[in-house]
Amino acid sequence: MNWHLQDAKNNLSKLVQRAREEGPQTITLRGKPAAVVLSAEEYEALSAKKPSLAEFLLTGPVWDDDFVEEVNRRDKTPSRDIDF
C-alpha cells in the first residue's frame, strides 16, 4: 500500500501495524516512492548474511564414490586452447 508522507506521519501506528499484517508499506513523497516500512521479520530475512558462492557450492549434496572416481579420472589438460 502507498502512503503519502503526511498520512504516514499522522498514522504511524496504523502504518506499522499494516506492515506487520499485510507486508511492506511504501511512503511516497511528491507522488514518488521515498521509503518502505516493513516488519522486523521481513527486515531480518532481507538483511541476513547470505553465503558466498563458494560456501553455497560447498554445502551442496555429498558426491558418491562413483562420481568422485569419474571426476578424478578425467583428463587434466584443457579441452581447447585459451589465449589470455
N, C-alpha and C positions, 0 to 999 in steps of 0.2 A: 504494500500500500504506500502511496505517496502522501507526504505531509508537507504543507508549506511551513517554512521556518517558524513563523509566528504561532501557527496552530500547534506545532511540536513543543514550543516553549510553554504555551498555555495548557497543554495536556500531556506533560511529561510522564506522569504516572500511567496514563492510558496508553501512551506510545510504548513504554517499556512492557506493559502487560501484553499488548498485541505482539510485540517482538517475541515474547516468551511463548505465546499461544499459537500465533499464526505464521511466524517466521520473520525474516528481515523486513524492516520498515525504512523506506527511503525518505530523507528530508530534502526538500528542494529549496533552492534559493534563486529567485527570479525565474522560476519555471524550469530550472536545470538541476539535475541531481547533484547534491553537495555533500551528503553524508548518509551513512546507513547505520541503523541501530539494530543489533542482533542479540540474541540470548547469549548468556555466558557459555552454555553448552556448545552452541554453534561457533562461537569465537574460539573456544578451546580446540574444537575439531579442525578449524582452519589454521590455527597457529601451531598445532602440534608438529614436533620435529618429524620431517619426512626422511626416510632412509636415502642414502646416496644410491646411485645406480649400482655401484659395486656391492653395497650392503644388500640391496634388493636381490641382485643376482645370486649372491652367496646364501641367501635364505630360501632359495628355490628347492625343488624336490631333490632328494638324495639320488645319485646315479647308481644304478645297479652294476654289478661286476661286469656283465657282458658289455654294457655301454662304455665303461671305463676302459676295458680292453680294446674296444673298437677305436676310441679316441686316441689311445696310446699307440695303436698300430698304424695310424695314418701317416702319410708322407710328411716329413717336417719341412720340406722346401716349398716355397710359394708355387702355386699352380700357374702363375703368369709373372712376367717381368713387370716391375713397377719402378718408374723413374721418378725420383724426387727432385 
